[in-house]
Every structure is written in C-alpha cells, then in structure tokens.
Amino acid sequence: MLRPHSTYPFTCKKKWRMAFTAISFVKLLHHLSKKALHMKPQTLFRSFSYRAIDVGPPHVSSPSDKLSNVDPKLLSEMVGDKRLDSLTQFGDVKELAALLGTDFKLGISDGNDDIDRRKRVFGVNVFTRPRSRGLLSFVLEAFKDSTIIILLFCAVLSLGFGIKQHGWKEGWYDGGSIILAVILVIVVSSVSNFNQSRQFKKLSAKSGKIGVEVVRGGRRQSVSIFEVVVGDVVHLKIGDQVPADGLFLEGHSLKVDESSMSGESDHVNVNADANPFLLSGTKVVDGFARMLVTSVGMNTAWGAMIGSITRELDEETPLQVRLKKLTSAIGKVGLFVAALVLVVSMVRYFTGNTRDDLGNREFVGRKTKFDDVMNAVVGIVAAAVTIVVVAIPEGLPLAVTLTLAYSMKKMMRDNAMVRRISACETMGSATIICTDKTGTLTMNEMKVSEVRVGKKLILEAEKLAPSLVQLLKEGIGLNTTGSVYQPQEISLPEISGSPTEKALLSWAVMDLGMDIDEVKQHCEIIHVETFNSEKKRSGILMKEKRGSNRVHTHWKGAAEMILAMCSNYYENTGEIMIMGDEERAQIGNIVKSMATKSLRCIAFAQKSSNGNENIEKLEESELTLLGILGLRDPCRPGVEAAVESCKKAGVKIKMITGDNVHTARAIASECGILEPDEEFDEEAVVEGCQFRNYSAEERMDKIDRIRVMARSSPFDKLLMVQCLKHKGEVVAVTGDGTNDAPALKEADIGLSMGIEGTEVAKESSDIVILDDNFSSVVTVLRWGRCVYINIQRFIQFQLTVNIAALVINFVAAVSSGKVPLNAVQLLWVNLIMDTLGALALATEEPTNDLMKMPPVGRVEPLITKAMWRNLISQALYQVFVLLILQFKGRSIFDVSEKVKNTIIFNIFVLCQVFNEFNARKLEKKNIFEGLGKNKLFIVIVGLTMVLQVVLVEFLKMFADTERLSWGQWGVCVAIAALSWPIGLLVKCISVGPSK
C-alpha cells in the first residue's frame, strides 16, 4: 500500500528534490550538446576557463601513416653509426619491426600497394650513378685527334684560298669536300663508339642484378636486390652480400666481412645483443640469419657499395694493349712515308717538276701567283696528312670494341654474362678447364633415391621405428638452411634452399610426414655449426621443450666423415647397436657401393645427453648413426658431347669435387672426362688431401695425369690452379662457393655459377654462367676463340689496305710529284676499312671449325704466317695493278688524267670490298661458307658498293671524280674480282702449322 506524500519524512523529500535537479541538469546538458554539434566551430564562444574542440569519429591509423612516423634519417644513422642507444628509443628490434609493419615470421605483405608505399616513404634500393657520356663527348674526343686537327686546318686554308681564287660558287669544293669527309668520318666513328658504350653500360647494369631471398606474405621468394624495401625480412647465408642496411632478427654464428667498409680484414660477429647491425655491401662469411631491412639505396651507410659491384667495363684488355703497340708501329711507318711524300712533293713542286692537267708547269718562279703557291702547298700538306690518317689503323681498337660488345651480347643470350671483358679474349687461349661436378656437369636436381638404416636398405619409411623417425625429423628439419612453406593444407609444400637441402626436406616431408613448424615448436636450438667445406658437415645442439628436457647433438654431412664420428648405429627397429670394426667396414662398403652408382651419400648421426649437464658445444665423438641417404643428381644432357668437343679443341678437362672418390669416378666416367683405360688408374683420380701432401716436385710431375680430384677443399683447388699456371697452362676455373674466391681470382678465367653461386664467388669471377651448365662453359670457349679470330680477320684486311695505300701514294709522289688518291678519296677508304670493315668482320659468329683448332698460346703473334701470306699477296696485287694504271692508265684506256685517277680510285675501293670476303676465312679456301648467316656483312658490303657508285657518279665535285662508262665499270669490277682467285691460289701455299 502506497503512503501519501505528506507522510514522507523530511530527509526523503530532500533526496527526491536532488534527484529531480540532477535529471533536469542532465537534460539541459543533452540539449546544449545537440545544439553545439550543429553549430559551426567558429561560432562557438570561447572563454579563459575552457577550450572548445571539434570531436569527430574515431581515427584508425593506416599503415602509410605508421610508416610516415618513422624518420628514415634516424634509421640510417642508427645502423650506419652502430648506435645501440638509438635502437633503444624504438624499444628493441621486435618493436621496430612492428612499427615498420613487419611480421617476424610472415615478413611484409607481398601486395604491390604496400611495396610501392614503402618505396615512396623510404626510397628505392638503387645507387645514383653519375651521368654516362653523351654522343657529344665522343664527337669532341674525335676532334682532339692531332691528325684530324691538322687535316681540318689544311682544309680550312684550302677553302679560303679556293674561295678567294674562284669565288664562292666553285672555290669551296676542294676544302669543303675535305671538311665534309672529315666530319663524316668523325660522326660515323663517334656514333659507333657511343653505341658500344651504351651496350657496355647495359651489360654492366645486368651484371649488378643480385638475387636476394626475402619473406613476403609468409612465402620465401627471390627478388632483385633493387626490389628490396624497408621492412623486408631477408635470409642471409654464407657468401651472400648484405643487400641493404638492417638489423639482425635471428640466426646463428653470423660473421660478416666489413673490410670493404673499414679496411680491416677481421670478420665481425653479428648477434642480437652486442652488435645487431648489418651494413649494405658487406659479405657473409659464416653462419646464417634473417635480417630486418631499415635503410635502402642512398640512405644506407654504404649505398655506393651496390654501385661498385657493377663495373663500367672500360678497362683495356690484353689484346687491346697489343693492338695499341701494333697501331703505334704502323703509325710510325705511315708518318715516315708521309714525311717523305711531303718533302719529295715540295721539292718537285718548287723545282718546277710538277705539271697540271693541261701539261703546264705549276711553279714558274715569281710568275706564279701567291694564291696558287699556297693552294699547291696546302694540297701537298693535306695529301701527306691524309696518308697519315689512312696509315694509322685507328679501326683496330674499334674492331676490338665492336667484336667484344657483339660477342658479350651474344654470350648473354647463350647464358654467359661477362663481368670483365678481358676474359672474352683470354678464354680463347684456355688450355685447361677445372670444373665443379654438382650443378655444372650434373643437373643439380637432387632426389633421395636410396635410404640405408644400419646395414639394411629401407624401401618404405613405415618400417622405421617411431623414435628413429622423430630423430630423423629433428636432424633434417632443424639442421638445415632450407625452409618449408605450406600455403594450404591441400596444396603441395613449397621447399626453399640449396638442391641438397631441398631433396632432404622433401623426403622428410613426403616420406616421414614431417611438419617442420611442429618440430621447431617443440625444440630449442642452442648452438649451430654451419656447413664447412673443410670438414664437409654441419650440426646443431638442441634442447627438447617438452617432457625430458634432454639435449641432442645432430650432425649431417659426407657419409665417411660422419661415419668416422660414430661408435653406434640404429637398426630400423629403433634398437641401438655397437659399431665394431666389422660393422664399420660393412657400412663403409655400403657407402662405397652407393657412391659407385653416382649417388651423393649424406649421413645423419646424433647423441643425446641429460638436460642437467652443462653442454655448450656439439659432441664430435661416440655418436649414433641414424641413417644414410643416397641422393641422385643425373648428368646434364649434352655434357658428354661438350667434354668431347673440348678434347678435340685441345682443351683438357679436370673435375674438382667435394664428393667422395667413388662418386667422382662414376660421374667422370659418365661424362667422358675419364677415358675407359683411366677409370682404374690411381694417378688419374686422387683425393684432395693426397694431392696436398705431395711434394712440390711430385705435384708438378703428376698434375698432367690427374683427371679427377675428389674430396677437395678450396685450398686444393687453388693449389691445382697455381701448379697448372706455373706449367704455362691458361687455366679456366668454375666455382660457386665463397671459399672458391681465391681460386677464381688466381685463374686466368674465373667462371662462377649464376644459380647456385654466392655473391662473393660472382664478384671474384670474370664470367658468370647463368644456367650453371658445363655446355655454357664450352660456349664461352667458342666465343673466346671467335673474338680472337675476328680480330685477326680485321687486322689482315686493314693491313692490306694500309700497305697498298702507302706504297701507291709514295711511289706516285716520288715519281710524278702527284698522288693518285686525294684527301677526300683516302678519307672514304679510311671510313670503309675502319668503321664499315670493323662492323662487317667483327660480327662473324663462332663455327664448329673453331673447336677443331688448338688453343692460341699466350705469346703467339697476332699476325700469323698464314695472315702474312694472305695480306702480302693481296697488297702486292693491288700495288702492281694500280701502279701500272698510274703510269700507263691514260694510254691503256685512252682517257684524261682525271678519268684515269677516278678508275684508280674505283679499282682500289672495289679491291677492298672483294678482299673483305677473302678476310672472312684466314686459311679455308671456301670464303663463302656461312655467308648467309652473317646478314650484317652482306648489308655492309652492299651499302659500300652503293655509296661508291654515288660517290663516283653523282658527287663528282665532292670526290673530284669523273663519271665512268659501263665498260669502265666492268673493267674495274673484273680487276677487283681477281682478288678471289688470287686468294684461293695463295692458300694452296703451305706456311707450316700454326703454333
């Protein structure tokens, strides 16, 4: 029952009043807030006691906003100066990774939007290069040539005197023609050099592209070094180059070589505590790790290091040095002849022994006008200077540049990237190739094809005891530098790593049912011993996180190495057996039988100890053998034919491998490196330690008979290269590991592997074999020989022109005081034989005949006896014909002096065109063989003929020629075509075998 209002006590009434007042006040505030929200911010009244703010909907920061809050300069200085105090401002590496939007395991997103955003905020991982030379710089360089300057000076004088004497309409022809001809020569040569410079720059840029393994979206993938962005998680292993500045995330035993930065040769330990900083351009020399990229490109402490990997490829090659000496020698002869022509011509002119076209004496003392004298003197000087221009074989360096650029481009197509252009030439002289086995002679596609546990062959993994399976999972899944990524449960896993690691992980996942994440989840890695090419094994020390808390040592490596560390072995039932001498011998024979089947034998062993014991390093004795896996790596198709091709070319093949002697012998026999009678020759197949322990005299005595060196270390490979070079051999070496760098540098030609090769190996090499295939090595050998032979072709062609032009002009000048070939005509000949001739002859592709020739010796002369025979015969023929025409041409053809000189000029040029065909084959009689394959040669010859017709028939004033009749053209062609039968007959003369 409710009580009336009047009966409530006073205290209750007071409380009701307070409640009513509070409700009314709240309603008033609600009303005011509604009104305020609908008002414009500027109409709100402000007072000193409060501040009005515009409250909008809650703001969620985007990843872009997050990245914008990070100062790139602060990150750059932190890593560059190795400042731990700066790192603590971010908290630690994990907090910095979170700030950069990076997941420790999954990395950054692999979406293009995220990557582009990071590039906008932090920049791209490229080094700003200085601007390359433009076309104008090449033109200006050509104008600096002293002979060109003198020629232009004479042309300008001739132009001035000609205009003064004959007026503008006809007076400009002589001087103007020379100027135009000089400009044409300069422009053509400058454009050619500019194009080759651009070609080298493109090849240089390609050689700077380095592959980097990053984690994006949880997937481990390879990207170009230029695509690395801030926030990327990068995998590093031995031999890798650190692609950008960053911080150590996780890893083991990581050591880097910072000598490129500090100049100190000591290797620097990198870890999460004392030194987590990794600098761009440094090299990983030991261990493996994952790093977080914090700065890229020009923001890195040593961004320039990335640019320094790419060479400008402008160093002089040995052949170019030799050609410079040859050019200098010929130039001196030309200068001497030009000086003689100048003196003789001057003497003959001023003594009145020269006559004009009408038979009148040109100089008659004081009666001769000053302008006529100066014109004559300028003409004589110009002719002498032009002789120098023609005599100096400037086309030789151009021919080398052209053939190197052409061959480098073609070699890139054939999976060989040239890093040092001198290697193109040197490879043609190679007498021995020391090659790796794995990946070079074989496919590098490993697959587990045989499994042995104890002394039994295991055909099904189900027959293995669960405890043994667990130990194998730990030994394979933890003791690895590879990784397994499972995108979806129904899809196949993506396995990354070296071919050996991928084969082992694949077998563990498919046959043992290994879940690598589960294995890692229940184990903690305490210490890691990375793979060592000396010991040929790797190991880990790990602790179980569950149950017993026991500590396990796991080793894997070359079967005989691991076997020597074991005193027990597992049976497939999981029972541990003692390994006595008899059992050791039996297991050793099993390894040997597997090796003779060309299998690479990888053994696994472990040792367990109580978790209470303080174990800090891996146990190396009294281990228990878990099992032996035989990995098959089939020989590459075509390797046997490639090896046979090398043998026919006089190039010996030596196989240097880290595999055991039986596997090495089997593969060498299969590839044809070992002849059937050498398979069981103990001197043909040796082990690295055996070779190393020979005395210096024994090594030099036995090295020629060695075909295979097994179980070799990088030092053994270096020692072999040094011995072979000491014997005078030209040695090419293949290598892929960091420790191969000394041998690659020591060799005459270092060939690194593009797929499996480390960045240290690539940087130490001269040529990178992009597909890791031995057949590509042979292709490089063919191209090396082709470069050399192309240069010889051009030398033969050019020296023929040099000798003929010098002799004709000299004899004519001495005998008659006039040269049959004027400055413009000689400049046209210079253009034909320099630029166009180089283009035609320097672009011949290699033929199979090159691989039937012996290697070119280190000091064999550039001009062989066969070349001297060819060029002297052609030069004598040209000199003989043209001198007859010089003295008897007018009476033979019944023509004027000008027409006679035109015929001489025409025959001389046509002789060079026909002689270009002769130069294609130095010793073979069929000069047309393979002509259809070199379309550029046909185009250049056709272009030369067309331009010659235009010059003679339509540019009479420019070239100082007269039109020729059809009959005269026919005679010119017939005389020039006799070069072919003469070349054929001369090649029948034996000059002895080439050295």
Helices and strands as residue ranges (DSSP letters): G 5-7, H 10-38, G 41-43, H 63-68, H 72-80, H 84-90, H 93-99, H 112-122, H 135-143, H 146-171, H 173-207, E 211-216, E 219-224, G 225-227, E 233-236, E 245-257, H 259-262, E 267-269, E 277-278, E 283-295, G 297-299, H 304-309, H 318-350, G 365-367, H 370-391, H 395-413, E 416-418, H 422-426, G 427-429, E 432-435, E 447-453, E 456-458, G 461-463, H 466-477, E 483-485, E 494-496, H 499-510, H 516-521, E 523-532, E 537-544, E 551-558, H 559-563, E 566-570, E 576-578, H 581-596, E 599-609, E 623-632, H 639-648, E 652-656, H 661-671, G 676-678, E 685-687, H 688-693, H 696-702, E 708-710, H 714-726, E 731-735, G 738-740, H 741-746, E 749-753, H 759-764, E 767-769, H 774-816, H 823-831, I 832-836, H 837-841, G 848-852, H 865-893, H 897-920, G 931-933, H 935-953, H 956-959, H 966-977, H 979-986
